[in-house]
């Protein structure tokens, strides 16, 4: 099994052992459980959420962003991101990421299994503020 498989498995076990359920991949956005960022921070045991980036997006979100975003708690190698997260434009590598502190985000929906993927995702319907960035810059992913 790949490291991506085991990383996802461990995140699944972490959530289940904390009494959290993960919505099925067919669950519409509008029916996901709505939580505060503080609730999600507790759910994840203080871990960060990850927003994977294309090279063209590296400096796009450094001041936060109010658009909707999909994020995951699971670290994946660049080679695994597209397959596990079923990302759009699969020909473009995701070689960078932002680490987001969920406790600094007002509203987070999820978690849910990624449709057509193999990962766990959360939905940020109103994006994230700059204060949620664990680092004020994007980090390289290998």
C-alpha positions as CSV (number, residue, x, y, z in Angstrom):
1,X,0.0,0.0,0.0
2,X,1.2,3.5,-0.7
3,X,1.9,6.2,1.8
4,X,-1.2,8.1,0.6
5,X,-3.3,5.1,1.4
6,X,-1.9,4.9,5.0
7,X,-2.1,8.6,5.5
8,X,-5.8,8.5,4.6
9,X,-6.4,5.4,6.7
10,X,-4.8,7.0,9.8
11,X,-6.9,10.2,9.3
12,X,-10.0,8.1,9.0
13,X,-9.1,6.2,12.2
14,X,-8.4,9.5,14.0
15,X,-11.8,10.8,13.2
16,X,-13.7,7.6,13.9
17,X,-12.0,7.2,17.3
18,X,-12.9,10.7,18.2
19,X,-16.6,9.8,17.5
20,X,-16.8,11.7,14.2
21,X,-18.5,10.4,11.1
22,X,-17.5,11.1,7.6
23,X,-20.2,11.9,5.0
24,X,-20.4,9.8,1.9
25,X,-19.0,11.1,-1.3
26,X,-22.5,11.6,-2.7
27,X,-23.5,14.0,0.1
28,X,-24.3,17.4,-1.5
29,X,-22.4,20.4,-0.2
30,X,-25.5,22.0,1.2
31,X,-26.3,19.0,3.4
32,X,-22.8,18.7,5.0
33,X,-22.5,19.2,8.7
34,X,-21.7,22.9,9.4
35,X,-19.1,23.5,12.1
36,X,-17.1,26.3,13.5
37,X,-13.4,26.3,12.9
38,X,-12.8,25.7,16.6
39,X,-15.0,22.5,16.4
40,X,-12.9,21.3,13.4
41,X,-9.7,22.1,15.2
42,X,-10.8,19.9,18.1
43,X,-12.0,17.2,15.7
44,X,-8.6,17.1,14.1
45,X,-6.7,17.2,17.4
46,X,-5.2,20.6,16.6
47,X,-3.9,19.6,13.1
48,X,-3.9,21.9,10.1
49,X,-6.0,21.7,7.0
50,X,-4.1,21.5,3.7
51,X,-5.0,23.5,0.5
52,X,-2.9,22.0,-2.4
53,X,-1.9,24.5,-5.0
54,X,-0.9,24.6,-8.7
55,X,2.3,26.6,-9.4
56,X,0.2,29.4,-10.8
57,X,-1.6,29.7,-7.5
58,X,1.4,30.0,-5.2
59,X,1.0,33.7,-4.4
60,X,-2.8,33.9,-5.1
61,X,-4.1,33.2,-1.5
62,X,-1.4,34.8,0.7
63,X,-3.9,37.4,2.0
64,X,-6.7,34.9,2.5
65,X,-9.5,34.4,0.0
66,X,-13.3,34.6,0.3
67,X,-14.0,32.1,-2.5
68,X,-15.0,28.5,-1.7
69,X,-12.2,26.0,-1.2
70,X,-11.9,22.3,-0.6
71,X,-9.2,21.2,1.9
72,X,-8.0,18.0,3.5
73,X,-6.2,17.2,6.8
74,X,-4.2,14.5,4.9
75,X,-0.7,15.1,3.6
76,X,-0.1,13.6,0.2
77,X,3.0,13.4,-2.0
78,X,2.7,15.6,-5.1
79,X,2.3,12.5,-7.3
80,X,-0.7,11.4,-5.2
81,X,-2.7,14.6,-4.9
82,X,-4.7,14.4,-8.2
83,X,-5.7,10.8,-7.8
84,X,-6.6,10.9,-4.1
85,X,-8.4,14.3,-4.2
86,X,-9.9,13.9,-7.7
87,X,-8.6,17.4,-8.5
88,X,-9.7,19.3,-11.7
89,X,-7.2,19.7,-14.4
90,X,-5.3,16.5,-13.6
91,X,-2.5,17.3,-16.1
92,X,-1.2,20.0,-13.7
93,X,0.9,18.9,-10.8
94,X,0.1,20.3,-7.3
95,X,3.6,21.1,-6.1
96,X,2.8,23.6,-3.3
97,X,0.4,23.8,-0.4
98,X,-0.9,26.2,2.2
99,X,-1.3,25.0,5.8
100,X,-4.5,26.4,7.4
101,X,-5.3,26.6,11.0
102,X,-9.0,25.6,11.2
103,X,-9.5,27.5,14.5
104,X,-9.1,30.7,12.6
105,X,-11.8,29.9,10.0
106,X,-15.4,30.9,10.9
107,X,-17.3,28.2,9.1
108,X,-16.2,24.7,7.8
109,X,-18.4,22.0,6.4
110,X,-17.7,18.3,6.5
111,X,-15.9,16.0,6.6
112,X,-16.8,14.0,3.5
113,X,-15.2,11.4,1.4
114,X,-14.0,12.9,-1.9
115,X,-16.2,11.9,-4.9
116,X,-14.3,9.8,-7.4
117,X,-11.2,10.1,-5.1
118,X,-9.9,8.3,-2.1
119,X,-9.5,11.2,0.4
120,X,-11.3,13.0,3.2
121,X,-12.3,16.6,2.5
122,X,-13.7,19.6,4.2
123,X,-15.4,22.5,2.4
124,X,-14.8,26.2,3.2
125,X,-17.9,27.9,1.8
126,X,-16.6,31.4,2.6
127,X,-12.9,30.8,2.1
128,X,-10.3,31.6,4.8
129,X,-8.8,34.8,6.3
130,X,-5.1,35.6,6.2
131,X,-5.0,34.9,9.9
132,X,-5.7,31.2,9.2
133,X,-2.4,30.8,7.3
134,X,0.1,28.8,9.5
135,X,2.8,30.3,7.3
136,X,2.4,33.5,5.4
137,X,3.7,31.8,2.2
138,X,3.1,28.6,0.2
139,X,5.3,25.6,1.0
140,X,6.9,23.4,-1.7
141,X,5.6,19.8,-1.9
142,X,7.8,17.0,-3.3
